[in-house]
Amino acid sequence: MKYRKIYINLIISIVVIFLSVTLGVIPLINLTKAKSKDFKSKQQQLRFLKVKSEYRKDLEKDYKKSEEGIKKINSMLINEERVIEFVKELEDIARLTKNQEKIQILNKTDEKAMFFRISLLGSFPSFFHFLVYLENMDYLIEVQNLRIRRLSEKDLIKKELSGFKIGDIESEIEIKVFKNI
């Protein structure tokens, strides 16, 4: 009888443990698994959103840099209102570099650029300084043609070349200045 009570208590305990595991622990484990999957899914979504946010910030930075670059390029392009200003700058550079200048606007048909011919008289170092200033101007310039000729005694006889000496140069530069369309 004593053993019988122990067996009954043991069987009841086993049944209670089995029922509590089956009805309590297993659903909790299944719920934990479902929550874990949901958590991992949300973690992946969060990582994706974080990467997307960083990508967007990078795009905004790149856009701002590009916008600044476009503004800078646009400032380097000549437009109809700035032609006189550009010619005056060329004249100032020629005077600064001690060159006698003659500037012409050429009638070449190109909707993307304007063409100029700059004729200079002066020493070779003065001409070289003019080229350095020309290169460093705030315009987008391309040299199309460059012609340099050394002055001779025959050239110095001409009235317009008085004040120059043998060895000075006569130069002609054709440049293309890109327009702002």
Contacts in CASP RR format, 6 or more apart in sequence:
PFRMAT RR
TARGET T0000
AUTHOR 0000-0000-0000
METHOD contacts of the structure
MODEL  1
MKYRKIYINLIISIVVIFLSVTLGVIPLINLTKAKSKDFKSKQQQLRFLK
VKSEYRKDLEKDYKKSEEGIKKINSMLINEERVIEFVKELEDIARLTKNQ
EKIQILNKTDEKAMFFRISLLGSFPSFFHFLVYLENMDYLIEVQNLRIRR
LSEKDLIKKELSGFKIGDIESEIEIKVFKNI
73 140 0 8 1.000
74 180 0 8 1.000
75 138 0 8 1.000
76 138 0 8 1.000
76 139 0 8 1.000
76 140 0 8 1.000
76 178 0 8 1.000
77 139 0 8 1.000
77 140 0 8 1.000
77 178 0 8 1.000
77 179 0 8 1.000
77 180 0 8 1.000
78 86 0 8 1.000
78 114 0 8 1.000
78 139 0 8 1.000
78 177 0 8 1.000
78 178 0 8 1.000
78 179 0 8 1.000
78 180 0 8 1.000
79 179 0 8 1.000
79 180 0 8 1.000
83 105 0 8 1.000
83 114 0 8 1.000
86 139 0 8 1.000
86 177 0 8 1.000
87 103 0 8 1.000
87 105 0 8 1.000
87 116 0 8 1.000
89 137 0 8 1.000
90 101 0 8 1.000
90 103 0 8 1.000
90 116 0 8 1.000
90 118 0 8 1.000
90 134 0 8 1.000
91 101 0 8 1.000
91 103 0 8 1.000
93 130 0 8 1.000
93 133 0 8 1.000
93 134 0 8 1.000
93 137 0 8 1.000
94 100 0 8 1.000
94 101 0 8 1.000
94 118 0 8 1.000
94 120 0 8 1.000
94 130 0 8 1.000
95 101 0 8 1.000
96 133 0 8 1.000
97 126 0 8 1.000
97 127 0 8 1.000
97 129 0 8 1.000
97 130 0 8 1.000
97 133 0 8 1.000
98 122 0 8 1.000
98 123 0 8 1.000
98 126 0 8 1.000
99 120 0 8 1.000
99 121 0 8 1.000
99 122 0 8 1.000
99 126 0 8 1.000
99 127 0 8 1.000
99 130 0 8 1.000
100 120 0 8 1.000
100 121 0 8 1.000
100 122 0 8 1.000
101 118 0 8 1.000
101 119 0 8 1.000
101 120 0 8 1.000
101 121 0 8 1.000
102 118 0 8 1.000
102 119 0 8 1.000
103 116 0 8 1.000
103 117 0 8 1.000
103 118 0 8 1.000
103 119 0 8 1.000
104 116 0 8 1.000
104 117 0 8 1.000
104 119 0 8 1.000
105 114 0 8 1.000
105 115 0 8 1.000
105 116 0 8 1.000
106 115 0 8 1.000
106 116 0 8 1.000
106 117 0 8 1.000
106 174 0 8 1.000
108 115 0 8 1.000
110 176 0 8 1.000
111 179 0 8 1.000
111 181 0 8 1.000
112 178 0 8 1.000
112 179 0 8 1.000
112 181 0 8 1.000
113 142 0 8 1.000
113 176 0 8 1.000
113 177 0 8 1.000
113 178 0 8 1.000
113 179 0 8 1.000
114 176 0 8 1.000
114 177 0 8 1.000
114 179 0 8 1.000
115 144 0 8 1.000
115 174 0 8 1.000
115 175 0 8 1.000
115 176 0 8 1.000
115 177 0 8 1.000
116 174 0 8 1.000
116 175 0 8 1.000
116 177 0 8 1.000
117 172 0 8 1.000
117 173 0 8 1.000
117 174 0 8 1.000
118 172 0 8 1.000
118 173 0 8 1.000
118 174 0 8 1.000
118 175 0 8 1.000
119 170 0 8 1.000
119 171 0 8 1.000
119 172 0 8 1.000
120 127 0 8 1.000
120 130 0 8 1.000
120 169 0 8 1.000
120 170 0 8 1.000
120 171 0 8 1.000
120 172 0 8 1.000
120 173 0 8 1.000
121 151 0 8 1.000
121 161 0 8 1.000
121 164 0 8 1.000
121 168 0 8 1.000
121 169 0 8 1.000
121 170 0 8 1.000
121 171 0 8 1.000
122 164 0 8 1.000
122 168 0 8 1.000
122 169 0 8 1.000
122 170 0 8 1.000
123 167 0 8 1.000
123 168 0 8 1.000
123 169 0 8 1.000
124 167 0 8 1.000
124 168 0 8 1.000
124 169 0 8 1.000
127 148 0 8 1.000
127 169 0 8 1.000
127 171 0 8 1.000
131 173 0 8 1.000
134 141 0 8 1.000
134 173 0 8 1.000
134 175 0 8 1.000
135 141 0 8 1.000
139 177 0 8 1.000
139 178 0 8 1.000
140 177 0 8 1.000
140 178 0 8 1.000
141 175 0 8 1.000
141 176 0 8 1.000
141 177 0 8 1.000
141 178 0 8 1.000
142 175 0 8 1.000
142 176 0 8 1.000
142 178 0 8 1.000
143 173 0 8 1.000
143 174 0 8 1.000
143 175 0 8 1.000
143 176 0 8 1.000
144 174 0 8 1.000
144 175 0 8 1.000
144 176 0 8 1.000
145 172 0 8 1.000
145 173 0 8 1.000
145 174 0 8 1.000
146 171 0 8 1.000
146 172 0 8 1.000
146 173 0 8 1.000
146 174 0 8 1.000
147 171 0 8 1.000
147 172 0 8 1.000
147 173 0 8 1.000
148 169 0 8 1.000
148 170 0 8 1.000
148 171 0 8 1.000
149 169 0 8 1.000
149 170 0 8 1.000
149 171 0 8 1.000
150 167 0 8 1.000
150 168 0 8 1.000
150 169 0 8 1.000
150 170 0 8 1.000
151 161 0 8 1.000
151 164 0 8 1.000
151 165 0 8 1.000
151 166 0 8 1.000
151 167 0 8 1.000
151 168 0 8 1.000
151 169 0 8 1.000
151 170 0 8 1.000
152 166 0 8 1.000
153 166 0 8 1.000
155 161 0 8 1.000
155 170 0 8 1.000
156 162 0 8 1.000
156 164 0 8 1.000
156 165 0 8 1.000
156 166 0 8 1.000
END
